[in-house]
Amino acid sequence: MQNKIILISGAGNGIGLSIAKKFYFENHSLILLVKNKIQKKKLEKIFDKKVTKIFFGDLSNYNFIKKISKNISYVDILINNAATRNGDYIHKVKKKDLDYIMDLNFKSTFFLSQIFTQKMIVKKIKGSVINLSSQLGHVGAHNRTAYCASKFAVEGFTKAAAMDLGRYGIRINTIAPTKTIVNDKELILTKGRLNKIKNKIPSNKFTKKEHIAEVCFFLSSDACENITGTSIKIDGGWTAGK
């Protein structure tokens, strides 16, 4: 795959940072969206500024998304990774929390996809959009009404967008991982909780952020030129059956 311009949201740490590193070491140019100035400064020490642009701001705020649109003329590949979680029981979910999770997890994905696929069409780029979803975009779970709502929305949007964009040669897919260890401290601080989750995964393994990055790279390659409107689940068999 020749040099491409890759836009990655939520690139400040965890899964997003792993995806950024994968494309960077494969000699692609990066545009990274992060939460704050601290994350921006950290990434500036990792990535060569000659091939990397970094913007910080709140993707739940449409004004920041519009600013991004004005500052970036086009991209070849868009990876919507920015997201947050909510673990409240249905009757405990506050309006402000529901608004935030939908604005960040779903609406930022929708708007960034809308903006940058339009730019692809204008420039006749047969690009790729990859949306980071979840196994909980396919099945429900206790105390995850807000989170599941946001990820089911991402899955539904992706399928419908594939119908709209296919005529332009633009592909759009999701990656749906199970629990992913993004920080080794989790293995110590939440050991009991993690063991309960692992026992529900048929493979008895968590997803690794590096594996998600590899699947992202695969989905953006020419080998996947006829894969669109679908979801690659990296869930250890969680959604395969009970």
Buried (B, 14 or more C-beta within 10 A) or exposed (E): BEEBBBBBBBBBBBBBBBBBBBBBEEEBBBBBBBBEEEBBEBBEEEBEEEEBBBBBBBBBEEEBBEEBBEEBEBBBBBBBBBBBEBEBEEEEBEEEBBEBBBBBBBBBBBBBBEBBBBBBBEEEBEBBBBBBBBBBBBBEBEBBBBBBBBBBBBBEBBBEBBEEBBEBBBBBBBBBBBBBBBEEEBEEEEEEEBEEEBEBBEEEEBBBBEBBBBBBBBBBEEEBEEBBBBBBBBBBBBBEEE
